[in-house]
């Protein structure tokens, strides 16, 4: 009996060390190809695991976490966008006055499912008699929205001529308002883009954030915009390079530390609550609904943003272990660019986080 007790005491005494060893083993998995990695206990600010956390990496869609925070910081969580259709002097002419709404679409299914506003429905109100030849004057529309609108007109057998005007010209030619659309607030857009990794909405929010502070929507302008917003949140941004808001560009660069510092800065700030609410839950929602199948111990305990482009597989968010919550970022951008190796990297990330969930740290 005495020997059994000694074994039990011995096993209990090494449990934390064993758990920590497992974390380090999973962090250095070959499938992750020496990633930029950082896992921090948010309450105690203690590092659980790290690997080159300050090394700039290709973030893929994890960049959307920064995009969401910058959009809220620069534009305001409750900001909405309005698009109007106006009468003009002639019956076959109408004016669309937009505000570059990131949530505008001409796709009825997308509008119905995600809460986007349907530009085509607005235009139909501006052409109630379904005239087959019309002139559409416009301002404040994205090129893609304009293209989609022109395609929709062709499908309806309407010959539409589109004429771009300035804001001052629109003031002169627009008469009475016929109808308008008001978007969901930016908080809802953020929740959507984080949950479903919507590239178009992310890029549009990034551009809107840059325009708001007077920066160009080029890579240099976006980088300045993101750096300034992060500085305002008390986050150092050495090595940060931003080429789009979606993370699709392989020229984007961000370190695991920047991501984790942001996650910790916004976690308990109500202004940024939509980012947390939008994060997919392991094995349950969004882009994590079908993940963690080989690490089911983490089901429901991880809320994170996924990402991948070519040779980069990424994941960042929060993981719970008992009463503790960790902020983490795993940026594995040295992966062989094939589905097999990307899937191996994803499995390695999932198993690492499962160890964190189960471990006594």
Secondary structure, 3 states (H helix, E strand, C coil): CHHHHHHHHHHHHHHHHHHHHHHHHHHCCHHHCCCEEEEEECCCCEEEEEECCCCCECCHHHHHHHHHHHHHHHHCCCCCCEEEEEECCCCCEEEEECCCCCCEECCHHHHHHHCCEEHHHHHHHHCCCCCCEEEEEEECCCHHHHHHHHHHHHHCCCEEEEEECCHHHHHHHCCCEEEEEECCCHHHHHHHHHHHCCHHHHHHHHHHHHHHCCCCCCHHHHHHHHHHHHHHCCCCCCCCECCCCCCCCCCCEECHHHHHHHHHHHCCCHHHHHHHHHCEECCCCHHHCCCCCCCHHHCCCEEEEEEEECCEEEEEEEEEECCEEEEEEEEECCCCCCHHHHHHHHHHHHHHHHHHHHCCC
